[in-house]
Every structure is written in structure tokens, then in C-alpha cells.
Amino acid sequence: MGHENGNMRVQVDGYTRVCLTVIAVLLAVLIVGLWAEAVPSARPVSAAPPDTFGDPNKQRIELVAEMKKTNDQIAELVALFRSGEAKVQVSGEAGEKPAAQGAAKNVVQKRASKE
């Protein structure tokens, strides 16, 4: 590097000049390629056909029907519990003390007798 009259001068050898030229040409090709590709790739995008995932309205209707069925079954169970035709018996988990099991059964029986 040399300084002449306040200007800085950089000397570049032949190899560096060739490398910079190749990089500039490749960047120009890349820019032209991206610009040329931008026009055809701007085609409209459509969603997947409705049959791909099923009909959402039909799924909702089926879900509501199943929920109604479950609610009816729960109402049936509640009616059986209230009438006394069904009773709850609590059995303990493995490793649970027998006294705790008896206490749980007593609580359930007391609740059932109050209703």
C-alpha cells in the first residue's frame, strides 16, 4: 500500500482479481436467476381438497351426537344412584392400609343413607 497525495492506493495481484471477478459474476447470475424465477412462481396457492381431512361439519355433528349420548348415559347412572339400585364400593389401591379402605366405604355408605 502506498500513499500518494493523501490518496490510499491498494495493489491487487492477479489471483485476487480473478477471485473477485468470479464472485461478482456468480452474484450477478444469482440475482438474475432469482429475478427470472420470481415471475413464474407467483401462481395462486389453493388449500387441500375438503376430502383430505374429512368434512368438518360432519365431524362436529358426530361429536355433538356422541356428547349427547354420553350425557344421557350419565343421567341414567345418576338416576340409578338416586334410586338406590346402584351403589359405589371403593376398593383401595395396592399398598393402601385396610383401615383407610374401611373408612372410605363408611363415608360412601353414610352419604348413600343421607340421600
Buried (B, 14 or more C-beta within 10 A) or exposed (E): EEEEEEEEEEEEEEEEEEEEEEEEEEEEEEEEEEEEEEEEEEEEEEEEEEEEEEEEEEEEEEEEEEEEEEEEEEEEEEEEBEEEEEEEEEEBEEEEEEEEBEEBBEEBEEEBEEE
